[in-house]
């Protein structure tokens, strides 16, 4: 198992490609990873947390606080203890928040606290992906040491054909395995 003992955060944002994150989660678990799934509130409009919880064996975290139990979901502890953070799919909104440090959800606050390598798999319509602001945000994120997995070309949810499809889970998995030897970032 290539990822045995690795603590991985899989962050899912609000894109139709969220269904591919389920397949990625299965691959991560199959390779022995201990995966904590985080979801933005919008992502739950595309797929339910129950699916991720069933496959990861852990409760999915989406909010800063668990109102029923009074627990705080510590983005700091998650960011410090993780071996790898994967944001798949990563929407244009999330990319912009990551670049600007807009910490209004558990995914972005955990990203800002992460000391580990971060893999970003963008997913959006072709015009959004080609927009200069999206391109600039991806350049900035890469210049800060993040690993961006370019989206694929093909049919998009809009019915258009072009670049913007989140890479297939197997391709993302290949990139993740190739990062296996990286050390955590220093604080």
C-alpha positions in Angstrom: 0.0 0.0 0.0 1.6 3.2 -1.3 0.0 5.6 1.2 -0.1 3.4 4.3 -0.1 5.5 7.5 -0.4 8.8 5.6 -2.8 11.3 7.1 -4.6 13.0 4.1 -7.2 15.7 4.0 -9.5 15.5 1.0 -11.3 18.8 0.6 -14.3 18.9 -1.7 -15.7 22.2 -3.0 -18.9 23.0 -4.8 -18.6 21.6 -8.3 -20.4 19.0 -10.3 -17.1 17.1 -10.3 -17.6 16.4 -6.6 -18.7 12.9 -7.6 -15.1 12.2 -8.8 -13.9 13.0 -5.3 -15.7 9.9 -4.1 -13.8 7.8 -6.6 -10.5 9.5 -5.4 -11.4 8.7 -1.8 -11.8 5.0 -2.6 -8.4 5.0 -4.3 -6.8 6.7 -1.3 -8.3 4.3 1.2 -7.4 1.3 -0.9 -3.7 2.5 -0.8 -3.9 2.6 3.0 -4.4 6.4 3.6 -6.1 7.7 6.7 -8.5 10.3 5.0 -10.4 13.1 6.6 -12.9 14.6 4.3 -13.8 18.3 4.5 -16.6 19.8 2.5 -17.6 23.4 1.7 -21.3 24.1 2.3 -21.9 24.4 -1.4 -20.3 21.0 -2.2 -23.1 19.4 -0.1 -25.5 20.6 -2.8 -23.8 18.2 -5.3 -23.1 15.2 -3.1 -23.9 14.2 0.5 -21.5 13.8 3.3 -22.9 10.4 4.0 -21.3 9.0 0.9 -17.8 10.2 2.0 -18.4 9.2 5.6 -19.3 5.6 4.6 -16.1 5.3 2.5 -13.7 7.0 4.8 -15.1 5.6 8.1 -15.0 9.1 9.6 -17.5 11.9 10.0 -17.2 14.5 7.3 -16.4 18.0 8.6 -17.9 21.1 7.0 -18.5 23.6 9.8 -16.2 25.1 12.4 -18.3 23.9 15.2 -20.5 20.9 15.8 -23.6 22.6 17.3 -25.1 19.4 18.7 -21.9 18.2 20.5 -20.3 21.6 21.1 -17.1 20.4 19.5 -14.7 22.7 17.6 -13.3 21.2 14.4 -9.8 22.5 14.7 -8.4 23.6 11.3 -5.1 24.3 12.9 -4.7 20.7 14.3 -5.7 19.3 10.9 -3.4 21.5 9.0 -0.4 20.8 11.3 -0.9 17.0 11.5 -1.7 16.2 7.8 0.9 14.6 5.5 -1.0 15.9 2.4 -4.0 18.0 1.6 -5.9 17.5 -1.7 -8.5 20.0 -2.9 -10.5 18.2 -5.5 -12.5 19.6 -7.1 -11.2 23.1 -6.6 -13.6 25.8 -7.8 -12.7 29.3 -9.0 -14.3 30.6 -5.8 -12.1 28.5 -3.6 -9.0 29.3 -5.6 -9.6 33.0 -5.2 -10.2 32.6 -1.4 -7.0 30.6 -1.1 -5.0 33.3 -2.9 -6.5 36.1 -0.9 -6.6 34.3 2.5 -10.4 34.6 2.8 -10.9 32.2 5.6 -14.7 31.9 5.7 -15.0 28.1 5.5 -13.3 25.0 7.0 -11.6 24.1 3.7 -9.8 27.5 3.3 -8.9 27.8 7.0 -7.4 24.3 7.0 -5.5 25.2 3.8 -4.1 28.3 5.4 -2.9 26.2 8.4 -1.5 23.4 6.3 2.2 22.6 6.7 2.1 19.7 4.3 2.2 19.6 0.5 -1.1 20.7 -1.1 -2.5 19.2 -4.3 -5.1 21.3 -6.2 -7.3 19.8 -8.9 -9.4 22.6 -10.5 -12.8 21.9 -12.0 -14.9 24.5 -13.8 -16.3 25.5 -17.1 -13.8 26.3 -19.9 -14.5 30.0 -19.9 -14.0 30.2 -16.2 -10.8 28.2 -16.4 -9.5 30.4 -19.2 -10.4 33.6 -17.4 -7.3 35.7 -16.6 -8.2 35.9 -12.9 -8.4 32.1 -12.6 -5.1 31.7 -14.5 -3.4 34.3 -12.2 -4.8 32.6 -9.1 -3.3 29.3 -10.2 0.0 30.9 -11.0 0.1 32.5 -7.5 -0.8 29.2 -5.8 1.9 27.4 -7.7 4.5 30.1 -6.8 3.6 29.4 -3.2 4.5 25.8 -3.5 1.2 24.2 -4.2 0.9 21.4 -6.8 -1.7 22.0 -9.5 -3.1 19.2 -11.5 -4.2 20.7 -14.8 -7.8 19.9 -15.7 -8.6 17.8 -18.7 -10.3 18.7 -22.0 -13.6 17.2 -22.9 -17.3 17.6 -22.5 -18.2 19.8 -19.6 -21.4 19.9 -17.5 -22.5 22.9 -19.5 -22.5 20.8 -22.7 -19.6 22.8 -24.1 -16.3 21.1 -25.1 -13.0 22.4 -23.7 -10.5 22.4 -20.8 -11.9 22.5 -17.3 -12.9 18.9 -16.4 -11.3 17.7 -13.2 -8.7 15.1 -14.0 -9.7 11.5 -13.5 -9.1 10.2 -10.0 -6.5 7.7 -11.3 -4.4 10.6 -12.7 -4.7 12.6 -9.5 -3.7 9.5 -7.6 -0.6 9.1 -9.7 0.4 12.7 -8.8 -0.3 12.1 -5.1 1.9 8.9 -5.0 4.7 10.8 -6.7 4.6 13.3 -3.9 4.9 10.6 -1.3 8.5 11.4 -0.2 7.9 15.1 0.5 8.4 16.3 4.1 6.0 18.5 5.9 6.5 22.3 5.4 8.3 24.0 8.3 6.2 26.5 10.3 
